[in-house]
């Protein structure tokens, strides 16, 4: 059984589709780019925003950081709460706490926003550690986030073998899997998030689960 479990937030514990895509749409509109089809903006869910603005719309780095600030104009008061907790998540987290598992959030989203979302949906009570990026979105690389979460949980004292057998990182995108692999912990992917077909397998996920119920069993038993 795992002693430590790190979770991504967006696409793993919650469905942030509406809030994130509408805020990206808002930011693009600021630059004269109209995108009425929100489904085309779903690839923004998961990776750092700056990377997505550069990759999908060709923004130079400085403009991408500026676009993130515009994005947050809508996200902070509105978009953060256009979100839904996946069914079964509170019960899963409660069972894990009862088993004595230490639980962390490891998200590339600004930590201040992560905390507000967890508090809004009454999920903060389940987490021993919450780690996100800086308020401006910097320091949001997943390997860096996972490293910080493990350190705050006290995992850095474990041997490599114990770290892999006792710690799991759970997420829905390749960034979560790669972050776990970089830090030597078990990488658990969830197929109900926002990964493209084959993305989790290609990233090297140790396990892939298809539901919250199965995720609960995986995180609890390590099998």
C-alpha positions in Angstrom: 0.0 0.0 0.0 1.3 3.4 -0.9 2.2 5.7 2.1 2.2 8.9 0.0 0.0 9.9 -2.9 0.3 13.0 -5.0 -2.6 14.2 -7.1 -2.9 16.5 -10.0 -6.0 18.7 -9.8 -7.4 19.6 -13.2 -8.7 16.5 -15.0 -7.8 14.2 -12.2 -9.9 15.3 -9.2 -12.0 18.0 -10.9 -13.3 18.8 -14.4 -12.2 22.4 -15.0 -13.2 22.4 -18.7 -15.6 25.3 -18.6 -13.6 27.7 -16.6 -10.2 27.1 -18.3 -11.5 27.2 -21.8 -13.6 30.3 -21.3 -10.7 32.1 -19.7 -8.4 31.2 -22.6 -11.1 32.4 -24.9 -11.2 35.7 -22.9 -7.4 36.1 -23.2 -7.4 35.4 -26.9 -10.2 37.9 -27.5 -8.0 40.5 -25.8 -5.5 40.0 -28.7 -8.1 40.0 -31.4 -8.3 36.2 -31.8 -11.8 34.8 -31.8 -12.3 31.2 -31.0 -16.0 30.3 -30.5 -15.3 26.5 -30.3 -14.3 25.9 -26.7 -13.4 22.3 -27.4 -10.4 23.5 -29.4 -9.1 25.1 -26.3 -9.1 21.9 -24.1 -5.4 21.2 -24.8 -4.7 24.2 -22.5 -5.9 22.0 -19.6 -2.8 20.5 -18.0 0.4 22.2 -19.2 1.7 25.6 -18.0 -0.3 28.3 -19.7 2.7 30.1 -21.1 3.7 26.9 -23.0 0.2 26.5 -24.5 -0.1 30.1 -25.7 3.3 29.7 -27.4 2.6 26.3 -28.8 -0.9 26.7 -30.0 -1.0 30.4 -31.0 2.6 31.2 -31.7 2.9 33.8 -29.0 6.5 34.8 -28.2 7.4 34.2 -24.5 6.9 37.8 -23.3 3.4 37.9 -24.9 2.6 34.5 -23.5 3.3 35.7 -20.0 1.1 38.8 -20.7 -1.7 36.6 -21.9 -1.5 34.6 -18.7 -2.1 37.8 -16.8 -5.1 38.6 -19.0 -6.4 35.0 -18.5 -6.3 35.5 -14.7 -8.4 38.6 -14.9 -11.4 36.3 -15.5 -10.1 33.1 -13.9 -9.5 34.5 -10.4 -13.1 35.8 -9.8 -15.1 33.5 -12.1 -13.3 30.7 -13.9 -11.8 29.0 -10.9 -15.3 28.2 -9.8 -16.6 27.0 -13.2 -15.4 23.6 -12.1 -16.9 20.3 -11.0 -15.5 17.7 -8.6 -15.6 14.3 -10.2 -18.1 12.0 -8.5 -16.6 9.8 -5.8 -13.6 12.0 -5.2 -14.4 13.1 -1.6 -15.2 9.5 -0.6 -11.9 8.2 -2.2 -9.9 10.8 -0.4 -11.6 10.0 2.9 -10.9 6.3 2.6 -7.2 7.1 1.9 -7.0 9.3 5.0 -8.5 6.6 7.1 -5.8 4.2 5.8 -3.2 6.7 7.0 -2.0 7.7 3.5 -0.4 11.1 3.3 -1.9 13.1 0.4 -0.7 16.0 -1.6 -1.8 18.2 -4.5 0.9 18.7 -7.1 -0.5 21.1 -9.6 1.0 23.5 -12.2 -1.8 25.9 -11.4 -0.9 28.9 -9.2 -1.0 27.6 -5.6 -3.2 30.5 -4.5 -5.8 29.4 -7.0 -5.4 25.7 -6.1 -6.1 26.5 -2.4 -9.1 28.6 -3.2 -10.6 25.8 -5.4 -10.0 23.2 -2.7 -11.6 25.4 0.0 -14.5 26.2 -2.3 -15.3 22.5 -2.9 -14.5 21.5 0.7 -11.6 19.3 -0.3 -8.8 21.1 1.6 -9.4 18.9 4.7 -8.0 15.8 2.9 -4.6 17.2 2.0 -1.4 17.2 4.0 0.5 19.3 1.5 -0.6 21.6 -1.4 1.9 22.6 -4.0 1.4 24.8 -7.0 3.2 27.3 -9.1 4.0 30.9 -8.1 1.2 33.5 -8.3 2.4 34.6 -11.8 2.5 31.0 -13.0 6.3 30.6 -12.9 8.0 27.6 -11.3 5.2 25.4 -12.6 7.1 22.7 -14.4 5.6 19.4 -13.2 8.9 17.8 -12.3 9.6 20.8 -10.0 6.2 20.7 -8.5 6.4 17.0 -7.8 9.9 17.4 -6.2 8.6 20.1 -3.9 5.5 18.1 -2.9 7.7 15.0 -2.1 10.1 17.2 -0.1 7.2 18.7 2.0 5.9 15.2 2.6 9.3 14.1 3.9 9.8 11.6 1.0 13.3 12.8 0.2 14.7 10.6 3.0 13.6 7.4 1.3 15.8 5.2 -0.9 15.1 5.0 -4.6 13.4 1.6 -4.2 11.3 2.7 -1.3 10.3 5.9 -3.0 9.0 4.0 -6.0 7.1 1.4 -3.9 5.7 3.8 -1.3 4.9 6.9 -3.4 2.5 7.5 -6.3 1.8 10.5 -8.5 -1.7 10.5 -10.1 -2.6 12.6 -13.1 -4.3 12.8 -16.4 -1.6 14.2 -18.7 1.9 13.3 -19.9 3.3 16.1 -17.8 2.1 14.3 -14.6 3.6 11.0 -15.8 6.9 12.6 -16.7 7.0 14.5 -13.5 6.6 11.3 -11.6 9.2 9.4 -13.6 11.7 12.2 -13.1 11.3 12.0 -9.4 11.3 8.2 -9.2 7.8 7.6 -8.0 5.1 5.3 -9.4 3.2 7.1 -12.2 -0.6 6.5 -12.3 -2.5 7.9 -15.2 -6.3 8.4 -15.4 -8.0 8.0 -18.7 -11.1 10.1 -17.9 -9.1 13.4 -18.0 -7.8 15.3 -20.9 -5.0 13.2 -22.4 -5.0 12.4 -26.1 -5.3 8.8 -27.1 -2.1 6.9 -26.3 -0.6 9.9 -24.5 -0.3 8.2 -21.1 1.1 5.0 -22.5 3.6 6.9 -24.5 4.7 8.9 -21.5 5.4 5.6 -19.7 2.6 5.4 -17.1 3.1 2.4 -14.8 -0.7 2.1 -14.4 -3.7 3.6 -16.2 -7.1 3.5 -14.5 -10.5 4.3 -16.1 -12.6 5.5 -13.1 -12.4 7.1 -9.7 -13.4 3.8 -8.1 -10.5 2.0 -9.8 -8.2 4.9 -9.0 -9.2 4.5 -5.3 -8.2 0.9 -5.4 -5.0 1.6 -7.2 -3.8 4.3 -4.8 -4.9 2.4 -1.8 -3.4 -1.0 -2.6 -0.5 -0.2 -5.0 -1.5 -3.2 -7.2 
